[in-house]
Amino acid sequence: MSDNYKIVLDEKELPTAWFNIMPELPTPLAPPLNPATGQPVTPDELKVIFPDSLIAQEMSAETWIEIPAPVRDVYKLWRPSPLYRARNLEKALKTPARIYYKNEGVSPAGSHKPNTAVAQAYYNKEAGIKRLATETGAGQWGSALSFATSLFGLTCTVYMVKVSYNQKPYRKILMQVWGGEVFPSPTDRTNAGRAILAKNPDSNGSLGIAISEAVEDAATHEDTNYALGSVLNHVLLHQTVIGLETKKQLELAGDKADVLVGCVGGGSNFSGLCIPFASDKIKGKSKVDIICVEPTSCPTLTKGMYQYDFGDTAGLTPLMLMHTLGHTFEPPGIHAGGLRYHGDAPLLCNLVKSGVIAAKAYPQNPVFKAAVLFARTEGIVPAPETSHAIRGAIDEAIKCRETGEEKCIVFCFSGHGHFDMAAYNDYLDGSLVDYEYPEDKILEALKDLPKFPTGI
Ligand SMILES: *Cc1c(COP(=O)(O)O)cnc(C)c1O
């Protein structure tokens, strides 16, 4: 086994195709439904907001989808990303486990999100689109898309969840440096935003509301499309570069994953790491444990219902079969803004439902405790979102200390936390509160949803 701290791949080893797990799912993915008819959404209905190429990927039955050369060229600015062996963290934990992390924080925007932002900007440019509209929570996706659109000569309009806009002014400035225009959502620019403000002028906003605004902007402008940073099949597809590289790197290190861990907001970084490994598990070639981690304040997979729901608050999107807290969910203002979405990727939910993937939830304080231990041993300050994965990986390593098992634990380091100092400040001065989202609020939010058969 390699004694390296860092396992790097040559640029030539950058994957040439993304991996699509759809044809291999133990239970087929339920289609998105048109809420007006209850019928599966047709490609034509998606054309107002997405280019044909991405719609085809959304529904593709091909296992491998070639990465276009211009996309690979941009990837090469930071990919292949390094896989680290967290030797200092292992020592601090006195664990016999081997802990690796795939560092997606080395991208220009500081997270995994450019993996799909670059692809989406490229395909929209090819389709003749001039502007992309999107939402952003913590600002990671908005900055990734602003970066990507600037490279392909498109403009970018970002609806940023108001609580994050106020908490994270530097993310907003970063987007502006890359040429993006940024508005605190809810805004008075869209019907969806105006409706929320009429009901609650002090609304903190939510990802669901911001999605409604961006979708409406795209649907009402001919030259404008919509881009989503997580949840959709094509986003998870683009993120599989993470797992494909990690597989090669583990081979180089002479190791094999026993446990995979990642944080889940909409499910893209986690799925990007895990999907290539989940394929082996489905085929009976591996017994790897795959664990996703979410906050107890937004417990979509651990407490949500598995049923059809809208992807946004206003109910403009198709209905998707997923774990959901109800599309009217307005989460408390916790710091891991990127994990505050009411639903999760239908593809990930399908794999959780069929038992390929397990889910757990943590409150904020133990998550930040893990983040600080990581920073003090491995040096890198993680994003609050990423710190959920670190907490999960550390707890797996502590279990190994107790049982003496020498497991190989791999987690996705989805991004750095250089723009999250206010959150660290709150943790260090003891003012972070743990919050468990109450079950009755979930049931209340779900009671008005139209019911459709779930297929399982
Ligand atoms: C956006 C974000 C997440 C959550 O999104 P997923 O789609 O679940 O990956 C996690 N970590 C970081 C650093 C992010 O920016």
The ligand as a Gaussian input file, in Angstrom:
#p B3LYP/6-31G(d) Opt

LIG

0 1
 C      -23.597000      22.954000      -2.655000
 C      -22.679000      22.281000      -1.754000
 C      -23.038000      21.079000      -1.121000
 C      -24.404000      20.459000      -1.240000
 O      -24.845000      20.170000      -2.524000
 P      -24.898000      18.691000      -3.105000
 O      -25.627000      18.823000      -4.379000
 O      -25.614000      17.842000      -2.108000
 O      -23.503000      18.265000      -3.293000
 C      -22.095000      20.456000      -0.337000
 N      -20.873000      20.979000      -0.151000
 C      -20.494000      22.127000      -0.742000
 C      -19.132000      22.657000      -0.490000
 C      -21.381000      22.811000      -1.559000
 O      -21.009000      23.943000      -2.143000

